[in-house]
Amino acid sequence: VLGGKDALAVLPTGGGKSLCYQIPALLRDGLGIVVSPLIALMAGQVAALKALGVRAERLDGSVPYEDRMSALQSAGRGEMDLLYVSPEALAGNLVHTLSRLNVALLAIDEAHCVSQWGHDFRPDYRSLGRLKDLFPGVPRLAVTATADDLTRADILKQLDLIDPAVHVAS
């Protein structure tokens, strides 16, 4: 990911999946966008990152409109390191606003949700393959704790990852 390549990482819970996108987002020039399906997970990660001095925000339905607009303005000025969004938020106009920013990487957390074979299939995840065209040249990283061979193949296909590095740990 640091070198600009797409990747899929299947790591156990507690295995460092978040670090796989947080560190590259901090080291690469631009904004790291993290797609996450769970508001509580996003809130927890953003709070922990802010406590460490990382400029991070989240955009979801529980964030007041004024705060969402302020976060987008900060991102537009290059004053943000990581921005967490839901896949449903990217189904709307937000994705076009984000595509005009200097984006360092795109991370798809809980990537098994992309696959119809995953245990948490969510239809809005299926449209994340279009991120390749909206963010040309931006590395994409899919991370999950659960993906058998069939699910991994479907994730790679649905996200249209280009010559990805694939890392699978038990």
Salt bridges, closest charged atoms under 4 A:
ASP6 OD2 - ARG140 NH2 2.80
GLU57 OE2 - LYS50 NZ 3.00
ASP60 OD2 - ARG58 NH1 2.48
GLU79 OE1 - ARG77 NE 3.05
ASP81 OD1 - ARG55 NH2 3.00
GLU88 OE2 - ARG122 NH2 2.59
GLU110 OE1 - HIS112 ND1 3.81
ASP120 OD2 - HIS112 NE2 3.73
ASP120 OD2 - HIS119 NE2 3.51
ASP149 OD1 - ARG152 NH2 2.10
ASP154 OD2 - ARG126 NH1 3.34
ASP160 OD2 - LYS132 NZ 2.55
ASP163 OD2 - LYS5 NZ 3.71
